[in-house]
């Protein structure tokens, strides 16, 4: 990833985390981790370090927070953002082969990362490997196959969603499979939750869905009719706007024996 692409991606992640939906589910994920002072927690796919300060505050000076990301640019940004937290360590690493020993962490999390990986099941097995008996993991992913955008031209809305699922997001439906992935990796599934993330205005949706850019890719690939897509985009911008996508969060525990 180039420096420019990394900066664009950081800006996108910051917008998503700062949205109302982003702040809400992140609070819930933090609570579900049940972090205690002295815990070691691993954030796989930590990106620019968005969630690391909150993890550091929860585990305290006697705890340890390890962020792992494959992109050196993200790691550099995360190190800058967490410089005031001595308990935080950031490492360049692959989610499929974490740079950590077996059974070294009390808690682990992965937030909107599995949808992009070559092998989500292998990454979940890695989370299982680095957690101690009794350790908890939280996973959070959207299911892009459920994206519904209201428009008079429903055919274009449906084609837009199909393009995201088939061409834009590598594992677009991974959200619905999170509990199964945990079970197959040897976790006990503690909880599964699904919520509809609702967008009621065009600008907040655009910050996450990037509709003109994706639609342009789609008509260039022949998946959308360009005049119809342009009219569809204009209608969405004019409003009223409504869109929703299902977002899944799960909690798993490593058996004690």
Number of C-alpha atoms within 10 A of each C-alpha: 10 9 11 10 11 18 16 12 16 19 14 15 17 16 14 18 18 13 14 12 15 15 12 12 18 15 11 11 20 16 11 18 20 13 21 16 14 15 21 23 30 29 24 26 24 26 28 27 26 18 18 26 18 13 25 25 16 21 20 18 15 11 20 24 29 21 27 26 24 17 19 16 21 24 24 16 18 26 20 12 15 20 12 10 17 13 20 24 18 22 21 18 19 16 25 18 12 20 13 16 10 14 14 16 24 23 26 24 23 21 20 19 20 27 21 14 16 13 14 19 19 17 23 24 19 18 31 25 20 21 24 18 17 15 23 28 29 23 23 24 25 26 20 24 20 17 22 18 20 16 19 11 14 13 12 21 20 16 17 22 20 19 21 20 19 12 16 16 14 16 22 22 17 23 24 21 14 26 24 13 19 26 14 13 19 16 24 17 19 15 13 14 11 16 13 15 17 15 19 14 15 18 13 16 19 14 15 15 16 13 16 15 10 17 25 17 17 22 18 12 12 10 17 21 16 15 10 14 21 16 13 21 18 12 15 20 14 10 14 12 17 16 19 18 18 19 21 23 24 23 23 26 23 23 13 8 5
